[in-house]
Amino acid sequence: MVGVGAQPNDELARDAGLETARGVVVDLEARTSDPAIFAIGDVAHRPMPIYGGRMFRMESVPNALEQAKQAASAIAGRPAPTGECPWQWSDQYDLKLQIAGYAFDVDEILVRGDPATAKFAVFHLAGDRIQSVEAINAPPEFMMGRQLILNRKPVDKAKLADPAVSMKEVEARASVS
Ligand SMILES: Cc1cc2nc3c(=O)[nH]c(=O)nc-3n(C[C@H](O)[C@H](O)[C@H](O)COP(=O)(O)OP(=O)(O)OC[C@H]3O[C@@H](n4cnc5c(N)ncnc54)[C@H](O)[C@@H]3O)c2cc1C
């Protein structure tokens, strides 16, 4: 199976005069360029604070839910939710795939565990910081990896690559940036 990408249907927003750029451009409150109009989910092109405000258009259920919270908070006059690390999952028969973060500006890919056992994780690193993790049947790698992506903490790569060192220890030994 080959995935060849998706096209956001942003014509309605564009025709209405809203700013679009491969999706409807929104801010951290899910507001479009018209402050009275919100856009969330697959069609929204939005900033991601943990990556320095870089813009992303994401296609996942957690993304749609997070943006629903942002829009609801803005409409209700409450502060926007914080502390988000984008993630998604998929269950394929006996394989649980969990992905956190986005793999960009990556200069090293580190595999933890043995793919032959169908229980492993692939970490994408920029320097000594984790940009994203793809975990196969490896919930601790996903959970702790997600935490490390969110906190932007530099990690000890040798420990991260060693399955004998628990992810809890890897996380505990990561230094605060
Ligand atoms: C095959 C497949 C597998 C996926 N698997 C996963 C997964 O494992 N994990 C994961 O996190 N995400 C997965 N996704 C992505 C996930 O489904 C989407 O990211 C999510 O549903 C996006 O939510 P949304 O509200 O933005 O859009 P949608 O869920 O697509 O909702 C948009 C709604 O708007 C309606 N609509 C469209 N045009 C109009 C109109 N003009 N007037 C009125 N209503 C309209 C549509 O009928 C639809 O109900 C998968 C997607 C696909 C296609």
The ligand as an ORCA input file, in Angstrom:
! r2SCAN-3c Opt
* xyz 0 1
  C      -8.474      5.569      6.433
  C      -8.119      6.506      7.545
  C      -7.521      6.002      8.695
  C      -7.182      6.860      9.741
  N      -6.603      6.344     10.852
  C      -6.279      7.165     11.866
  C      -5.695      6.638     13.060
  O      -5.453      5.435     13.197
  N      -5.382      7.494     14.065
  C      -5.616      8.834     13.957
  O      -5.304      9.573     14.899
  N      -6.178      9.358     12.854
  C      -6.517      8.566     11.802
  N      -7.073      9.078     10.664
  C      -7.249     10.533     10.567
  C      -8.493     11.000     11.299
  O      -9.609     10.261     10.859
  C      -8.690     12.476     10.979
  O      -7.497     13.190     11.282
  C      -9.820     13.079     11.781
  O     -11.018     12.392     11.535
  C      -9.969     14.538     11.394
  O     -11.104     15.095     12.014
  P     -11.833     16.331     11.335
  O     -12.916     16.716     12.276
  O     -10.815     17.346     10.956
  O     -12.401     15.803      9.948
  P     -13.457     14.668      9.647
  O     -13.450     13.602     10.721
  O     -13.185     14.239      8.228
  O     -14.846     15.403      9.773
  C     -15.263     16.344      8.807
  C     -16.764     16.220      8.670
  O     -17.253     17.296      7.881
  C     -18.247     16.800      7.004
  N     -18.334     17.731      5.864
  C     -17.464     17.893      4.844
  N     -17.883     18.849      4.004
  C     -19.050     19.317      4.508
  C     -19.973     20.322      4.100
  N     -19.764     21.041      3.017
  N     -21.047     20.523      4.868
  C     -21.252     19.810      6.012
  N     -20.413     18.850      6.441
  C     -19.326     18.606      5.708
  C     -17.737     15.426      6.627
  O     -18.808     14.617      6.170
  C     -17.192     14.932      7.970
  O     -18.149     14.294      8.761
  C      -7.432      8.247      9.608
  C      -8.040      8.732      8.455
  C      -8.372      7.887      7.435
  C      -9.031      8.457      6.199
*
